[in-house]
């Protein structure tokens, strides 16, 4: 069997759908069907049971999948390690996080990278709260994990690595603190606090006001230069602030309540790096992150 034939067989064994297999491998369904028929002729037995409603592995197909899967993955990992060595992936990859807690949330990704590229050291840095892109542009870090979207002219936006819901941080004395959930329209009922750096044009076009989904204007409070200052402002009742949900565990505060949003979209954290500094290490990390997405 050719390596491509094994890849097609294992992908179909995973997807159990000819169309999805073709889409995943960027080939035609006819190519998938033809390859599986050729492999079955070589094996001398059916590997899949096909009906109008579903595709299932036969017992022989299951055994072949279990035998080939580990060997195929080991082969690919060996090739990737050889390519990494040839392209100079070894060294130090400086990875910045706009929110330090996200480093823990993507620990599986970091562990996979360390296992795949043992000659590359991961150095974790906390990005500047007031200007998360500053360390990228100064060359202090190679890749930044930041909130998406990130549509900067000099930066490449890579894959998302983590998604989570939003919560609203309010003072424990705030009326919202007694509620089980809030909506985006509730943001119009108090001052919304923010970081010191202004929102980029692809978030909100200045000087256009922020509006809730119902069209109500949102009052923005004074900017804060550090996250701890922002939390202090919330705790003292200076305003409210939407935050990513992991803040509940990482920044618990006796005078702050984190109220879930109802019906709001999740936020995504993703990779960003400078166009001019796309090294083999950066490419390897982005590729692994993309391949690891659910």
C-alpha positions as CSV (number, residue, x, y, z in Angstrom):
1,X,0.0,0.0,0.0
2,X,1.2,3.5,-0.8
3,X,1.4,6.1,2.0
4,X,-1.4,8.1,0.4
5,X,-3.6,5.0,0.3
6,X,-3.0,4.4,4.0
7,X,-3.9,8.0,4.7
8,X,-7.2,7.8,2.7
9,X,-8.1,4.5,4.5
10,X,-7.4,5.8,8.0
11,X,-9.2,9.1,7.3
12,X,-12.3,7.2,6.1
13,X,-12.1,4.9,9.1
14,X,-12.2,8.0,11.3
15,X,-14.9,10.0,9.4
16,X,-17.0,7.0,8.2
17,X,-18.2,9.3,5.5
18,X,-16.9,9.6,1.9
19,X,-17.8,13.2,1.5
20,X,-16.1,14.4,4.7
21,X,-13.1,12.3,3.9
22,X,-12.7,13.9,0.5
23,X,-13.1,17.4,2.0
24,X,-10.6,16.7,4.7
25,X,-8.0,15.4,2.3
26,X,-8.8,17.9,-0.5
27,X,-9.5,15.2,-3.0
28,X,-12.6,14.0,-4.9
29,X,-15.1,11.4,-3.5
30,X,-14.4,9.3,-6.6
31,X,-10.7,9.2,-5.6
32,X,-11.6,8.0,-2.1
33,X,-13.9,5.3,-3.4
34,X,-11.4,4.2,-6.0
35,X,-8.6,3.9,-3.5
36,X,-10.7,2.0,-1.0
37,X,-11.7,-0.5,-3.7
38,X,-8.1,-1.0,-4.7
39,X,-7.1,-1.6,-1.1
40,X,-9.9,-4.1,-0.6
41,X,-8.9,-6.0,-3.7
42,X,-5.3,-6.2,-2.4
43,X,-6.5,-7.3,1.1
44,X,-9.0,-9.7,-0.5
45,X,-11.9,-8.7,1.8
46,X,-14.2,-5.8,2.3
47,X,-13.0,-3.2,4.8
48,X,-16.2,-1.1,4.9
49,X,-19.9,-1.9,4.8
50,X,-21.6,0.7,2.8
51,X,-25.3,1.5,2.9
52,X,-27.4,4.4,1.7
53,X,-27.4,5.7,5.3
54,X,-24.0,5.0,6.8
55,X,-20.5,3.6,6.4
56,X,-19.2,1.1,8.9
57,X,-15.9,-0.8,9.3
58,X,-15.9,-4.5,9.0
59,X,-14.0,-6.6,11.6
60,X,-11.1,-6.9,9.2
61,X,-11.3,-3.1,8.6
62,X,-11.2,-2.4,12.3
63,X,-8.1,-4.6,12.7
64,X,-6.3,-2.9,9.8
65,X,-7.1,0.5,11.3
66,X,-5.8,-0.5,14.7
67,X,-2.6,-2.0,13.1
68,X,-1.9,0.8,10.7
69,X,-2.9,3.9,12.9
70,X,0.0,3.9,15.4
71,X,2.6,3.1,12.7
72,X,1.3,5.8,10.4
73,X,1.4,8.4,13.2
74,X,4.9,7.4,14.2
75,X,6.0,7.7,10.6
76,X,4.6,11.2,10.2
77,X,6.1,12.3,13.5
78,X,9.5,11.0,12.5
79,X,9.3,12.9,9.2
80,X,8.2,16.1,11.0
81,X,11.1,15.8,13.4
82,X,13.5,15.3,10.5
83,X,12.0,18.3,8.7
84,X,12.2,20.3,12.0
85,X,15.9,19.5,12.3
86,X,16.6,20.3,8.7
87,X,14.9,23.7,8.9
88,X,16.3,24.7,12.2
89,X,13.2,24.5,14.5
90,X,15.4,23.8,17.5
91,X,16.2,26.7,19.8
92,X,13.8,29.0,21.8
93,X,10.3,29.9,20.9
94,X,9.1,32.9,22.9
95,X,5.4,32.7,23.4
96,X,3.5,35.7,24.8
97,X,0.0,35.6,26.3
98,X,-2.3,38.6,26.5
99,X,-4.1,36.7,29.3
100,X,-1.6,34.6,31.4
101,X,-4.4,32.2,32.5
102,X,-4.8,31.0,28.9
103,X,-1.3,29.5,29.1
104,X,-2.8,26.9,31.5
105,X,-5.9,26.4,29.4
106,X,-3.8,25.4,26.3
107,X,-1.3,23.3,28.3
108,X,-2.1,20.3,26.2
109,X,-1.0,22.1,23.1
110,X,2.2,23.3,24.8
111,X,2.9,19.7,25.9
112,X,2.4,18.3,22.4
113,X,4.8,20.9,21.0
114,X,7.4,20.0,23.6
115,X,7.0,16.3,22.8
116,X,7.1,16.9,19.1
117,X,10.1,19.3,19.1
118,X,12.2,18.4,22.2
119,X,15.1,20.5,20.9
120,X,12.9,23.6,21.1
121,X,12.4,25.4,24.4
122,X,9.2,27.2,25.0
123,X,9.6,30.5,26.9
124,X,6.3,31.8,28.3
125,X,5.9,35.6,28.7
126,X,3.0,37.9,29.8
127,X,2.2,40.5,27.2
128,X,1.6,44.2,28.1
129,X,-2.0,44.7,29.3
130,X,-2.0,48.2,27.9
131,X,-0.6,47.2,24.4
132,X,-0.5,43.4,23.9
133,X,1.1,43.8,20.4
134,X,4.1,45.9,21.7
135,X,6.3,42.9,22.6
136,X,5.8,41.4,19.2
137,X,6.8,44.5,17.4
138,X,9.8,45.1,19.6
139,X,11.0,41.5,19.0
140,X,10.7,40.4,22.7
141,X,8.4,37.5,21.8
142,X,7.9,35.5,18.6
143,X,4.2,34.6,18.9
144,X,1.3,36.1,20.8
145,X,-1.8,34.4,22.0
146,X,-4.4,37.2,21.9
147,X,-8.1,37.8,21.6
148,X,-9.4,37.5,18.0
149,X,-10.0,39.2,15.7
150,X,-6.6,40.7,15.2
151,X,-6.4,42.5,11.8
152,X,-3.1,44.3,12.1
153,X,-1.4,45.3,8.8
154,X,2.1,44.1,9.9
155,X,0.9,40.9,11.7
156,X,-0.1,37.4,10.5
157,X,-3.2,35.9,12.2
158,X,-2.9,32.2,12.8
159,X,-5.3,29.6,14.1
160,X,-7.5,29.9,17.1
161,X,-6.3,27.8,20.1
162,X,-9.0,28.2,22.6
163,X,-12.7,29.4,22.8
164,X,-14.7,30.2,25.9
165,X,-17.8,32.1,26.9
166,X,-17.9,35.6,28.4
167,X,-18.9,36.7,31.9
168,X,-19.7,40.1,33.3
169,X,-17.5,41.2,36.2
170,X,-19.5,43.4,38.7
171,X,-19.1,44.6,42.2
172,X,-20.6,42.2,44.8
173,X,-22.9,45.1,45.8
174,X,-24.1,45.7,42.2
175,X,-27.7,44.7,41.4
176,X,-26.4,42.3,38.7
177,X,-24.5,40.4,41.3
178,X,-27.8,38.7,42.4
179,X,-28.7,37.6,38.9
180,X,-28.0,34.2,37.4
181,X,-27.2,35.7,34.0
182,X,-27.0,39.0,32.0
183,X,-27.4,39.9,28.4
184,X,-25.3,42.1,26.1
185,X,-28.1,44.7,26.3
186,X,-27.4,45.0,30.1
187,X,-24.1,46.7,29.2
188,X,-26.1,49.9,28.5
189,X,-27.2,50.0,32.2
190,X,-23.8,51.0,33.7
191,X,-20.4,52.3,32.9
192,X,-18.3,49.7,31.1
193,X,-14.6,49.8,32.1
194,X,-11.8,48.9,29.7
195,X,-8.0,48.6,29.2
196,X,-5.9,51.7,28.5
197,X,-5.3,50.9,24.8
198,X,-8.3,52.0,22.6
199,X,-10.2,49.4,20.6
200,X,-8.8,48.7,17.2
201,X,-10.9,49.9,14.1
202,X,-11.9,46.3,13.4
203,X,-13.5,46.1,16.9
204,X,-15.2,49.4,16.9
205,X,-14.8,52.3,14.4
206,X,-14.0,55.4,16.3
207,X,-15.6,57.7,17.2
208,X,-18.7,55.7,16.6
209,X,-20.3,54.8,19.9
210,X,-20.6,51.3,21.2
211,X,-24.1,50.0,20.9
212,X,-25.8,46.9,22.3
213,X,-27.6,44.5,20.0
214,X,-30.8,46.4,20.7
215,X,-29.1,49.7,19.7
216,X,-28.6,51.2,23.2
217,X,-25.4,53.2,23.6
218,X,-22.8,51.9,26.0
219,X,-21.0,54.3,28.3
220,X,-17.3,53.7,28.5
221,X,-15.4,54.5,31.6
222,X,-11.8,55.6,32.1
223,X,-9.1,53.3,30.9
224,X,-6.9,51.2,33.2
225,X,-3.2,50.4,32.5
226,X,-3.0,47.1,34.5
227,X,-5.5,44.3,35.0
228,X,-5.2,44.6,38.8
229,X,-6.3,48.3,38.5
230,X,-9.2,47.2,36.4
231,X,-10.3,44.7,39.0
232,X,-10.0,47.3,41.7
233,X,-12.2,49.6,39.7
234,X,-14.8,46.9,39.4
235,X,-14.7,46.0,43.1
236,X,-15.2,49.6,44.2
237,X,-18.2,50.0,41.9
238,X,-16.6,52.3,39.3
239,X,-18.2,50.2,36.6
240,X,-18.7,46.8,35.1
241,X,-16.5,44.8,32.6
242,X,-17.0,41.8,30.3
243,X,-14.2,39.3,30.7
244,X,-13.4,35.8,29.4
245,X,-14.9,33.1,31.6
246,X,-11.6,31.8,32.9
247,X,-11.4,35.0,35.0
248,X,-13.7,33.4,37.5
249,X,-11.1,30.9,38.5
250,X,-7.9,32.9,37.9
251,X,-9.0,36.2,39.4
252,X,-11.5,35.4,42.1
253,X,-12.0,38.5,44.4
254,X,-14.2,38.7,47.5
255,X,-15.8,41.9,46.2
256,X,-16.4,40.9,42.6
257,X,-19.0,38.6,41.1
258,X,-18.7,37.1,37.6
259,X,-22.1,36.7,36.1
260,X,-22.5,34.6,32.9
261,X,-23.8,36.1,29.7
262,X,-26.9,34.5,28.2
263,X,-26.9,34.2,24.4
264,X,-23.6,35.9,23.7
265,X,-21.0,34.3,21.4
266,X,-17.9,32.8,22.7
267,X,-14.6,34.6,22.5
268,X,-11.6,33.1,20.7
269,X,-7.9,33.2,21.6
270,X,-5.5,32.8,18.7
271,X,-2.0,33.1,17.4
272,X,-0.5,36.3,16.0
273,X,3.1,36.9,14.8
274,X,4.9,39.5,12.6
275,X,5.0,39.0,8.9
276,X,8.7,39.7,8.9
277,X,9.6,37.2,11.7
278,X,7.9,34.0,10.5
279,X,10.6,31.5,11.5
280,X,10.5,27.7,11.2
281,X,9.7,27.5,14.9
282,X,6.7,29.8,14.5
283,X,5.5,27.8,11.5
284,X,5.8,24.6,13.4
285,X,3.9,25.9,16.4
286,X,1.1,27.3,14.2
287,X,0.9,24.1,12.2
288,X,0.5,22.0,15.3
289,X,-2.0,24.4,16.8
290,X,-4.1,24.2,13.6
291,X,-3.9,20.4,13.5
292,X,-5.0,20.3,17.2
293,X,-8.2,22.2,16.7
294,X,-11.4,20.2,17.5
